Amino acid sequence: AIDAMRELQTSPGMVIIHQGDMASNEFFIIAEGTFAVSIDNTEVARLTCGRSFGEIALLYNCPRTATVKSIDHGLLWVMDRIAFRRILMTDAMRRRQQYVEFLKNVPVLRTSRTRLMKFA
């Protein structure tokens, strides 16, 4: 996942995403700094190291739901839409396989293996 990301240095007052923007195609993870989240020009949260933002627009192909602005100098890890979706798909397939393996070991389902295989 790290090779799918790039660094973005931010400065105080820098707007990272604008509420309502449809053109933005990136997901952000905060490595350093503090970022203000605003909805309709009202600050609703402050995010710091380890938090992320921008996933809603990528998941649902909708406009940005908030504006995010850098409060101080910061560092973001940025991932584009294609890499973001690829990682989500890979993780979903891995989790699905884990569920199928678990269900194969449930005693009541062992006799229904053909039904389980159709489900999987």
Secondary structure as GFF3:
##gff-version 3
##sequence-region A 1 120
A	DSSP	three_ten_helix	2	4	.	.	.	ID=ss1
A	DSSP	beta_strand	5	10	.	.	.	ID=ss2
A	DSSP	beta_strand	15	17	.	.	.	ID=ss3
A	DSSP	beta_strand	26	32	.	.	.	ID=ss4
A	DSSP	beta_strand	35	39	.	.	.	ID=ss5
A	DSSP	beta_strand	42	47	.	.	.	ID=ss6
A	DSSP	beta_strand	52	53	.	.	.	ID=ss7
A	DSSP	alpha_helix	55	60	.	.	.	ID=ss8
A	DSSP	beta_strand	67	70	.	.	.	ID=ss9
A	DSSP	beta_strand	74	80	.	.	.	ID=ss10
A	DSSP	alpha_helix	81	104	.	.	.	ID=ss11
A	DSSP	alpha_helix	107	110	.	.	.	ID=ss12
A	DSSP	alpha_helix	113	119	.	.	.	ID=ss13
###
